């Protein structure tokens, strides 16, 4: 099948744009490979320190094992998605021992739950936790004694941070091992309606808590298609998971078998064997282009419009929002998973899941087929599905058709002809919007602005009955430099109530929304942000704005706005408490959202 011309053109553009930075990165990786893991070059004291607590592996490491695997884990049991990782190190050590290798937990990285911190001060640390995770992963591997690494992480900032850290050690192989989604509980749509009823004062907090605990009820990833599950999709599309492993539920024999196989596969890809596949070769320009295609075809999280840019830059690859916009126009939307539809990721997986989707896109020329992956050469490996048989774990061809066309459709009969995310440009700045869950009649909003400096001000105005009629709610001074760019997902219930009453409503912000961005049109990640004096800082109540997700524009229609002085805000409340004082250096040095909102250079 001929490659889609837009995919080919965008990839060529990325390659050309990244020529110098990518070459410099690959040269550093070649130099690191030449030096190799330093076990044999460590002093006797250094080696003794490294092996002292390895028990039965101590002598094997001293004599030279058949490969040493580093485990970088984001385990904690605050995150339901990460709780299953508690048992993974023992499984991994046992698996590689049987092949003559060894494994150690190289280090842990922090992992916070955005679901807990929504609307709270801790959310202002969320985005910065990604780069903290990358640095922690770098520290974990800095002992330079490992031939390959496995990374245990699932959720919102954790996988992007781990990918950034893995690329700093891009000369060794990396396999990402997921934990899988929790089994389905209270339907996501029912949960959203209960949240709206609580926001409207119709039910008690006790009733709300009962519903939330019926939705989030066990180990595993939250089952809606937010940032965590978008991360899992990307790891398959980009070749860092084993095929079909993303959405296998925790605590099952298949999940355990995939963990064991992932560990063995990582060591098999090291420079000690005949199939050396370092992560720097897996995560090339084509892999990132495939990741963007997957994001668009699934209607994934808006957060990845920041994270993918930061992840790519760690490997010397320069993406920009125009790459996303162009591919969105060429990629059909093939999935409807909440908040884009009523199904959850378990329903999606049962309908054929990522294997069916990758197969459809490959047949249509919508993906690069010739990428390197941890499963071998070529993305065709990811059309396969894992199964347990008498012979153990095997991979065989997945379903050739969707088993539920209300959830998953073929390329020739998509839910819509274009992808789920769009770029908006205009005299208000540049932003992005998730349109896959927004009804067509809500994709163009022209209304007057109500301007707020934080989400609590907006909520107070709603409770006071001030947000009547058609309105575009502007929440500014929420960018990465101002306060770490928190998600404003706690605004969703009130905006949903307003829309449900027949009001035309939209959100415009230099902050983030969420992987759960849903039915409300939201122009987010606005750059330049207010603290940089962008046009959003010059808006006043009553200014006429137009958000047009069909044409891809975000405009101020009131004259003279750009000639005004930019507003200022008292940001002192964002500087201290809940650990915020520890991240002042990040706020001072962070790049803009369209450059990945990262504290790292290219």
C-alpha positions as CSV (number, residue, x, y, z in Angstrom):
1,X,0.0,0.0,0.0
2,X,1.3,3.5,-0.9
3,X,2.1,5.7,2.0
4,X,-0.5,8.5,2.6
5,X,1.0,11.6,1.0
6,X,0.3,13.8,4.0
7,X,2.0,11.4,6.3
8,X,5.0,11.2,3.9
9,X,5.2,15.0,3.6
10,X,4.9,15.6,7.4
11,X,7.6,13.0,8.2
12,X,9.9,14.4,5.6
13,X,9.4,17.9,7.1
14,X,10.2,16.6,10.6
15,X,13.3,14.8,9.3
16,X,14.5,18.0,7.6
17,X,13.7,20.3,10.6
18,X,15.5,17.9,13.0
19,X,18.6,17.2,10.9
20,X,21.1,18.9,13.0
21,X,19.7,18.1,16.5
22,X,19.0,14.5,15.6
23,X,22.4,13.9,14.2
24,X,24.0,15.4,17.4
25,X,21.8,13.1,19.6
26,X,22.7,10.0,17.6
27,X,26.4,10.8,17.8
28,X,26.1,11.0,21.6
29,X,24.3,7.6,21.6
30,X,27.0,6.0,19.4
31,X,29.7,7.3,21.8
32,X,27.8,5.9,24.8
33,X,27.4,2.5,23.1
34,X,31.2,2.5,22.4
35,X,31.9,2.9,26.1
36,X,29.3,0.3,27.0
37,X,28.0,-0.6,30.5
38,X,30.8,0.0,33.0
39,X,30.5,-3.1,35.1
40,X,33.8,-4.6,33.9
41,X,35.5,-1.2,34.3
42,X,34.3,-0.4,37.8
43,X,36.7,-0.7,40.7
44,X,36.4,-3.8,42.8
45,X,34.8,-1.6,45.5
46,X,32.4,-0.2,43.0
47,X,31.4,-3.6,41.8
48,X,31.0,-4.8,45.4
49,X,28.6,-1.9,46.1
50,X,26.6,-2.6,43.0
51,X,26.2,-6.4,43.7
52,X,26.1,-6.4,47.5
53,X,22.3,-6.9,47.9
54,X,21.7,-9.2,44.9
55,X,21.7,-12.4,46.8
56,X,21.9,-15.4,44.4
57,X,22.9,-13.1,41.5
58,X,26.0,-11.8,43.3
59,X,28.5,-14.3,41.9
60,X,27.0,-14.3,38.5
61,X,27.3,-10.5,38.2
62,X,30.9,-10.6,39.5
63,X,31.8,-13.3,36.9
64,X,29.9,-11.7,34.0
65,X,26.2,-12.5,33.5
66,X,24.5,-13.0,30.2
67,X,22.9,-9.6,30.6
68,X,21.9,-7.3,33.4
69,X,18.5,-5.6,33.3
70,X,17.7,-2.4,35.0
71,X,14.1,-1.9,36.3
72,X,12.9,1.7,36.6
73,X,9.6,1.7,38.5
74,X,6.9,4.3,39.2
75,X,5.3,1.9,41.7
76,X,3.1,3.4,44.4
77,X,-0.3,2.3,45.7
78,X,-1.7,5.8,45.6
79,X,-2.2,5.3,41.9
80,X,-4.6,2.4,41.1
81,X,-2.8,2.0,37.7
82,X,0.6,1.5,39.4
83,X,-0.4,-0.6,42.3
84,X,0.1,-3.9,40.3
85,X,3.7,-2.9,39.8
86,X,4.5,-4.0,43.4
87,X,5.0,-7.6,42.3
88,X,6.7,-6.9,38.9
89,X,10.4,-6.8,40.1
90,X,10.2,-10.4,41.5
91,X,8.6,-11.7,38.3
92,X,11.2,-9.9,36.2
93,X,14.2,-11.2,38.3
94,X,12.9,-14.8,38.1
95,X,12.3,-14.5,34.4
96,X,15.7,-13.3,33.4
97,X,17.5,-15.7,35.8
98,X,16.1,-18.6,33.9
99,X,17.9,-17.3,30.8
100,X,21.1,-16.7,32.7
101,X,20.7,-13.0,33.2
102,X,20.2,-10.8,36.2
103,X,18.0,-7.8,37.1
104,X,17.9,-5.1,39.7
105,X,15.5,-2.3,40.5
106,X,17.7,0.6,39.3
107,X,15.5,3.2,40.9
108,X,12.1,4.6,41.5
109,X,10.5,7.7,40.1
110,X,7.6,9.8,41.6
111,X,4.1,9.3,40.3
112,X,1.2,11.5,41.2
113,X,-2.5,11.0,40.5
114,X,-4.1,13.9,38.6
115,X,-7.5,12.5,39.5
116,X,-6.7,13.2,43.2
117,X,-5.2,16.7,42.6
118,X,-7.8,18.1,40.1
119,X,-8.8,21.5,41.4
120,X,-6.2,21.4,44.2
121,X,-2.9,23.1,44.6
122,X,-1.0,19.8,43.9
123,X,-2.2,20.0,40.3
124,X,0.3,22.9,39.8
125,X,3.1,20.3,40.2
126,X,1.6,17.8,37.8
127,X,3.2,19.0,34.5
128,X,6.5,19.6,36.2
129,X,6.4,16.1,37.6
130,X,7.1,14.8,34.0
131,X,10.5,16.4,33.9
132,X,11.2,15.4,37.5
133,X,10.4,11.8,36.5
134,X,12.8,12.1,33.5
135,X,15.6,13.2,35.8
136,X,14.8,10.5,38.4
137,X,15.0,7.9,35.6
138,X,18.4,9.4,34.6
139,X,19.7,9.0,38.1
140,X,18.4,5.4,38.3
141,X,20.4,4.5,35.2
142,X,23.4,6.6,35.9
143,X,25.3,3.8,37.6
144,X,25.9,2.5,34.0
145,X,25.8,-1.1,34.9
146,X,22.8,-2.2,32.8
147,X,22.6,-3.8,29.3
148,X,18.9,-3.0,28.9
149,X,16.0,-1.5,30.9
150,X,12.4,-2.0,31.5
151,X,10.2,0.9,32.5
152,X,7.1,0.4,34.7
153,X,4.7,3.3,34.3
154,X,1.2,4.1,33.0
155,X,-0.3,7.4,33.9
156,X,-0.4,10.9,32.7
157,X,3.1,12.4,33.2
158,X,4.8,9.2,34.1
159,X,5.1,7.6,30.7
160,X,6.2,10.8,28.9
161,X,8.8,11.4,31.7
162,X,10.1,7.8,31.5
163,X,10.4,8.1,27.7
164,X,12.4,11.3,28.1
165,X,14.6,9.5,30.6
166,X,15.0,6.4,28.4
167,X,16.2,8.5,25.5
168,X,19.0,10.0,27.6
169,X,20.2,6.3,27.8
170,X,19.1,5.7,24.2
171,X,22.1,3.4,23.5
172,X,20.5,0.6,25.5
173,X,17.2,-1.2,24.7
174,X,14.0,-0.1,26.6
175,X,10.8,-2.1,26.9
176,X,7.8,-0.5,28.6
177,X,5.6,-2.8,30.7
178,X,2.0,-1.7,31.5
179,X,-0.3,-2.8,34.2
180,X,-3.5,-2.6,32.3
181,X,-7.0,-1.1,33.0
182,X,-9.2,-1.9,35.9
183,X,-12.3,-3.9,35.1
184,X,-15.3,-1.8,34.1
185,X,-17.4,-0.3,36.9
186,X,-20.0,2.5,36.8
187,X,-20.4,3.7,33.3
188,X,-18.4,6.8,32.5
189,X,-21.4,8.7,31.1
190,X,-23.4,7.9,34.3
191,X,-20.5,9.2,36.4
192,X,-20.4,12.4,34.4
193,X,-24.2,13.0,34.8
194,X,-23.9,12.5,38.6
195,X,-21.0,15.0,38.7
196,X,-23.2,17.5,36.9
197,X,-26.1,16.9,39.4
198,X,-23.7,17.5,42.3
199,X,-22.4,20.7,40.7
200,X,-26.0,21.9,40.3
201,X,-26.7,21.1,44.0
202,X,-29.2,18.4,43.2
203,X,-27.5,15.5,45.1
204,X,-25.4,15.2,48.3
205,X,-21.7,14.8,48.5
206,X,-22.3,11.3,50.0
207,X,-24.2,10.3,46.8
208,X,-21.4,11.7,44.7
209,X,-18.7,9.8,46.6
210,X,-20.7,6.6,46.2
211,X,-20.8,7.0,42.5
212,X,-17.1,7.9,42.2
213,X,-16.1,4.8,44.2
214,X,-18.2,2.7,41.9
215,X,-16.3,4.1,38.9
216,X,-12.8,3.9,40.4
217,X,-13.0,0.6,42.3
218,X,-9.9,-1.5,41.9
219,X,-6.3,-1.9,40.6
220,X,-5.6,-0.7,37.1
221,X,-5.9,2.3,34.9
222,X,-9.0,4.4,34.9
223,X,-11.1,3.0,32.1
224,X,-12.0,6.2,30.2
225,X,-9.8,7.3,27.3
226,X,-7.8,10.0,29.0
227,X,-4.1,10.7,29.1
228,X,-3.1,7.4,30.8
229,X,-4.7,5.2,28.2
230,X,-3.6,7.5,25.4
231,X,0.0,6.8,26.7
232,X,-0.6,3.1,26.4
233,X,-1.9,3.5,22.9
234,X,1.3,5.4,22.0
235,X,3.6,2.8,23.4
236,X,2.1,0.3,21.0
237,X,2.0,2.6,17.9
238,X,5.6,3.6,18.6
239,X,6.8,0.1,19.3
240,X,7.8,0.1,23.0
241,X,5.1,-2.3,24.3
242,X,4.7,-5.9,23.3
243,X,1.9,-6.2,20.8
244,X,-1.6,-6.2,22.3
245,X,-0.3,-5.7,25.8
246,X,-1.7,-2.3,26.7
247,X,-5.2,-3.2,27.7
248,X,-4.9,-6.6,29.4
249,X,-6.3,-6.3,32.9
250,X,-4.2,-6.7,36.0
251,X,-4.0,-9.9,38.0
252,X,-4.6,-12.2,35.1
253,X,-2.3,-15.0,33.8
254,X,-2.0,-13.2,30.5
255,X,-0.9,-10.0,32.2
256,X,1.8,-11.9,34.1
257,X,3.0,-13.8,31.0
258,X,3.4,-10.5,29.1
259,X,5.4,-9.0,32.0
260,X,7.8,-12.0,31.9
261,X,8.1,-11.9,28.2
262,X,8.8,-8.2,28.2
263,X,11.6,-8.6,30.6
264,X,13.2,-11.4,28.5
265,X,12.7,-9.5,25.3
266,X,14.5,-6.4,26.8
267,X,17.6,-8.5,27.5
268,X,17.4,-10.2,24.1
269,X,17.7,-6.8,22.4
270,X,20.9,-5.8,24.2
271,X,24.3,-5.5,22.6
272,X,25.3,-8.8,24.1
273,X,23.0,-10.6,21.7
274,X,22.5,-10.8,17.9
275,X,19.5,-8.5,17.8
276,X,20.7,-5.2,19.2
277,X,17.9,-2.7,19.2
278,X,18.6,0.4,21.3
279,X,15.7,2.7,22.0
280,X,17.3,5.5,20.0
281,X,16.7,3.4,16.9
282,X,13.1,2.6,17.8
283,X,12.1,6.2,18.6
284,X,13.0,7.8,15.3
285,X,11.0,10.4,13.2
286,X,8.8,7.7,11.7
287,X,7.9,6.4,15.1
288,X,6.8,9.8,16.3
289,X,4.8,10.4,13.2
290,X,3.0,7.0,13.8
291,X,2.4,8.2,17.4
292,X,0.6,11.4,16.1
293,X,-1.4,9.3,13.7
294,X,-2.5,7.1,16.6
295,X,-3.4,10.1,18.7
296,X,-5.7,11.4,15.9
297,X,-7.3,8.1,15.0
298,X,-8.3,7.5,18.6
299,X,-9.3,11.0,19.6
300,X,-6.7,10.9,22.3
301,X,-5.7,13.2,25.1
302,X,-4.9,16.9,24.5
303,X,-2.0,16.6,26.9
304,X,-0.1,14.6,24.3
305,X,0.1,17.8,22.2
306,X,2.6,18.9,24.8
307,X,4.1,15.6,25.8
308,X,4.9,14.2,22.4
309,X,6.8,17.4,21.6
310,X,8.8,17.1,24.8
311,X,9.4,13.4,24.3
312,X,10.6,13.9,20.7
313,X,13.0,16.7,21.6
314,X,14.7,14.4,24.1
315,X,15.8,12.4,21.0
316,X,16.7,15.4,18.9
317,X,13.4,15.4,16.9
318,X,11.6,18.6,16.5
319,X,7.8,18.4,16.3
320,X,5.4,21.4,16.1
321,X,1.6,21.8,16.3
322,X,1.3,22.2,12.5
323,X,2.5,18.6,12.2
324,X,-0.4,17.5,14.4
325,X,-2.8,19.8,12.5
326,X,-1.8,18.4,9.1
327,X,-2.0,14.8,10.1
328,X,-5.4,15.4,11.8
329,X,-6.8,16.5,8.4
330,X,-5.5,13.2,6.8
331,X,-6.3,10.7,9.6
332,X,-9.9,9.4,10.1
333,X,-11.3,9.0,13.6
334,X,-11.7,5.2,14.1
335,X,-12.6,4.9,17.8
336,X,-15.4,6.2,20.1
337,X,-14.3,5.7,23.7
338,X,-15.5,7.8,26.6
339,X,-15.5,10.8,26.6
340,X,-15.8,10.5,22.8
341,X,-18.5,7.8,23.2
342,X,-20.1,5.6,25.8
343,X,-17.7,2.7,25.7
344,X,-14.6,2.3,27.9
345,X,-11.2,0.9,27.0
346,X,-12.2,-2.6,28.0
347,X,-15.0,-2.4,25.4
348,X,-12.5,-1.0,22.9
349,X,-10.0,-3.8,23.5
350,X,-12.8,-6.5,23.2
351,X,-13.9,-4.9,19.9
352,X,-10.5,-5.5,18.3
353,X,-8.5,-2.8,20.0
354,X,-5.2,-1.4,18.9
355,X,-4.2,-4.4,16.8
356,X,-7.3,-4.1,14.6
357,X,-6.8,-0.3,14.3
358,X,-3.1,-0.6,13.4
359,X,-4.0,-3.2,10.8
360,X,-6.6,-0.9,9.2
361,X,-4.3,2.1,9.1
362,X,-1.4,0.0,7.7
363,X,-3.7,-1.3,4.9
364,X,-4.6,2.3,4.0
365,X,-1.0,3.6,4.0
366,X,-1.8,5.6,7.2
367,X,1.3,4.4,9.2
368,X,4.9,3.9,8.5
369,X,5.2,0.1,8.3
370,X,9.0,-0.1,8.4
371,X,9.8,1.1,12.0
372,X,11.9,-0.8,14.4
373,X,10.1,-2.1,17.5
374,X,10.8,-4.2,20.6
375,X,8.8,-6.9,18.8
376,X,11.0,-6.9,15.8
377,X,11.3,-5.1,12.5
378,X,8.1,-3.6,11.2
379,X,4.8,-2.4,12.6
380,X,3.0,-5.4,11.2
381,X,4.0,-7.2,14.4
382,X,1.4,-5.1,16.2
383,X,-1.5,-6.5,14.2
384,X,-0.9,-9.7,16.3
385,X,-2.6,-10.4,19.7
386,X,-1.2,-12.3,22.7
387,X,-2.8,-15.5,23.9
388,X,-2.0,-18.2,26.4
389,X,-1.9,-21.8,25.2
390,X,-0.3,-25.1,26.3
391,X,2.9,-23.8,24.9
392,X,2.8,-20.6,27.0
393,X,2.5,-17.1,25.5
394,X,1.9,-17.0,21.8
395,X,1.0,-14.2,19.3
396,X,-1.5,-14.8,16.6
397,X,-3.5,-12.7,14.1
398,X,-6.2,-10.5,15.7
399,X,-9.7,-10.1,14.3
400,X,-9.9,-9.0,10.7
401,X,-13.0,-6.9,11.5
402,X,-14.4,-4.8,14.2
403,X,-16.5,-6.7,16.7
404,X,-18.5,-3.6,17.6
405,X,-18.8,-0.8,15.1
406,X,-20.3,1.5,17.7
407,X,-16.8,1.5,19.3
408,X,-14.3,0.8,16.5
409,X,-14.7,1.2,12.8
410,X,-12.7,0.5,9.6
411,X,-10.8,3.1,7.7
412,X,-13.4,3.1,4.9
413,X,-16.3,3.8,7.3
414,X,-14.9,6.0,10.1
415,X,-16.8,8.0,12.7
416,X,-15.4,11.1,11.0
417,X,-13.0,11.8,8.1
418,X,-10.6,13.8,10.2
419,X,-8.8,13.3,13.5
420,X,-9.9,14.1,17.0
421,X,-7.6,17.1,17.7
422,X,-7.1,20.4,15.9
423,X,-4.9,23.5,16.0
424,X,-6.5,26.9,16.3
425,X,-4.8,30.1,15.2
426,X,-5.8,33.8,15.1
427,X,-5.2,37.1,16.7
428,X,-5.9,35.6,20.2
429,X,-2.9,33.3,19.7
430,X,-2.3,29.7,18.9
431,X,-4.1,26.9,20.8
432,X,-5.4,23.3,20.4
433,X,-8.8,21.8,20.8
434,X,-10.2,18.3,21.1
435,X,-13.1,18.0,18.8
436,X,-13.8,14.3,18.7
437,X,-16.3,14.5,21.6
438,X,-17.7,17.9,20.7
439,X,-21.0,17.8,18.7
440,X,-20.8,19.6,15.3
441,X,-23.3,22.3,16.4
442,X,-21.0,23.2,19.3
443,X,-17.8,23.5,17.3
444,X,-18.4,27.2,16.3
445,X,-19.1,29.6,19.2
446,X,-19.3,33.4,19.0
447,X,-20.0,35.1,22.3
448,X,-18.8,37.7,24.8
449,X,-16.0,36.9,27.2
450,X,-16.1,36.6,31.0
451,X,-12.5,36.8,32.1
452,X,-11.1,35.1,35.3
453,X,-7.6,34.8,36.7
454,X,-8.2,31.3,38.2
455,X,-10.8,28.6,38.1
456,X,-12.1,29.3,41.6
457,X,-13.2,32.7,40.4
458,X,-15.1,31.1,37.5
459,X,-16.8,28.6,39.8
460,X,-17.8,31.4,42.2
461,X,-19.4,33.4,39.3
462,X,-21.3,30.3,38.2
463,X,-22.6,29.6,41.7
464,X,-23.7,33.3,42.0
465,X,-25.7,32.9,38.8
466,X,-23.6,35.4,36.8
467,X,-22.8,33.1,33.8
468,X,-26.0,33.5,31.9
469,X,-26.6,33.6,28.2
470,X,-24.0,32.7,25.6
471,X,-20.5,33.1,27.0
472,X,-16.9,32.2,26.4
473,X,-15.2,31.7,29.8
474,X,-11.6,32.9,29.7
475,X,-9.3,31.6,32.5
476,X,-5.8,33.0,32.1
477,X,-2.5,33.1,34.1
478,X,-2.7,29.3,34.0
479,X,0.3,28.8,31.7
480,X,3.5,26.9,32.6
481,X,5.4,30.0,33.7
482,X,2.5,31.4,35.8
483,X,1.7,28.4,37.9
484,X,2.8,25.2,36.2
485,X,-0.1,24.9,33.8
486,X,-2.6,22.9,35.9
487,X,-5.5,21.0,34.3
488,X,-8.8,22.8,34.7
489,X,-11.0,19.7,34.5
490,X,-12.9,20.7,37.6
491,X,-14.6,23.3,35.4
492,X,-16.2,20.6,33.3
493,X,-19.3,20.0,35.3
494,X,-20.4,23.7,35.5
495,X,-19.7,24.2,31.8
496,X,-21.7,21.0,31.0
497,X,-24.6,22.3,33.0
498,X,-24.6,25.6,31.1
499,X,-24.4,23.9,27.8
500,X,-27.2,21.6,28.9
501,X,-29.4,24.6,29.5
502,X,-29.1,25.7,25.9
503,X,-26.4,28.2,26.4
504,X,-23.6,28.4,23.8
505,X,-20.5,28.1,25.9
506,X,-16.8,27.6,25.4
507,X,-13.6,27.7,27.4
508,X,-10.4,29.6,26.4
509,X,-7.3,29.2,28.6
510,X,-3.6,29.2,28.6
511,X,-3.8,26.3,31.0
512,X,-4.6,22.6,30.3
513,X,-7.9,20.8,30.3
514,X,-7.5,17.0,30.6
515,X,-7.3,13.7,28.8
516,X,-11.0,13.7,29.7
517,X,-11.8,16.8,27.7
518,X,-15.3,16.2,26.5
519,X,-18.4,17.9,25.1
520,X,-17.5,21.5,25.8
521,X,-15.4,23.3,23.1
522,X,-12.2,24.3,24.9
523,X,-9.3,26.2,23.3
524,X,-6.5,25.3,25.5
525,X,-2.7,25.7,25.8
526,X,-3.1,29.2,24.4
527,X,0.3,30.7,23.5
528,X,1.7,33.2,24.2
529,X,0.5,32.7,27.7
530,X,-0.8,35.6,29.8
531,X,2.3,36.0,31.8
532,X,4.3,36.5,28.6
533,X,1.9,39.4,27.7
534,X,0.0,37.4,25.0
535,X,-3.3,38.7,23.6
536,X,-5.2,36.6,26.2
537,X,-3.8,39.0,28.8
538,X,-5.5,42.0,27.1
539,X,-9.0,40.6,27.1
540,X,-11.8,42.3,29.2
541,X,-15.3,41.2,30.1
542,X,-17.6,41.8,27.2
543,X,-15.1,41.4,24.4
544,X,-16.5,39.5,21.5
545,X,-14.7,36.3,20.7
546,X,-15.1,33.6,18.1
547,X,-13.9,30.0,18.4
548,X,-14.3,28.1,15.1
549,X,-13.1,24.5,15.3
550,X,-14.3,23.9,11.8
551,X,-12.1,26.5,10.2
552,X,-9.4,26.2,12.9
553,X,-9.5,29.8,14.1
554,X,-9.5,31.6,17.5
555,X,-10.2,35.3,17.1
556,X,-10.9,38.6,19.0
557,X,-13.7,40.4,17.1
558,X,-13.7,43.5,19.3
559,X,-11.5,46.3,17.9
560,X,-8.6,47.8,19.7
561,X,-7.9,45.0,22.1
562,X,-4.4,44.3,20.9
563,X,-3.5,48.0,21.6
564,X,-4.4,47.6,25.3
565,X,-1.8,47.1,28.0
566,X,-1.6,43.5,29.2
567,X,-3.3,42.8,32.5
568,X,-1.2,41.7,35.4
569,X,-2.1,39.2,38.2
570,X,-1.0,38.6,41.7
571,X,0.5,35.1,41.4
572,X,1.9,35.0,45.0
573,X,-0.7,32.4,46.0
574,X,0.9,30.0,43.5
575,X,4.4,30.2,44.9
576,X,4.2,28.3,48.2
577,X,2.5,25.4,49.9
578,X,1.9,21.8,48.8
579,X,5.5,21.7,47.5
580,X,5.1,24.5,45.1
581,X,8.1,26.5,46.5
582,X,10.3,23.6,45.4
583,X,9.5,24.2,41.7
584,X,10.2,27.9,41.4
585,X,13.2,27.1,39.1
586,X,11.0,25.2,36.8
587,X,8.5,28.1,36.5
588,X,11.4,30.4,35.7
589,X,13.0,28.2,33.0
590,X,10.0,26.3,31.4
591,X,9.5,26.6,27.6
592,X,6.1,27.5,26.1
593,X,3.4,24.8,25.6
594,X,4.0,24.6,21.9
595,X,7.6,23.7,22.6
596,X,6.6,21.0,25.0
597,X,6.5,23.0,28.3
598,X,9.8,21.4,29.3
599,X,12.7,22.7,31.4
600,X,15.1,20.8,29.1
601,X,16.7,22.1,25.9
602,X,16.9,20.1,22.7
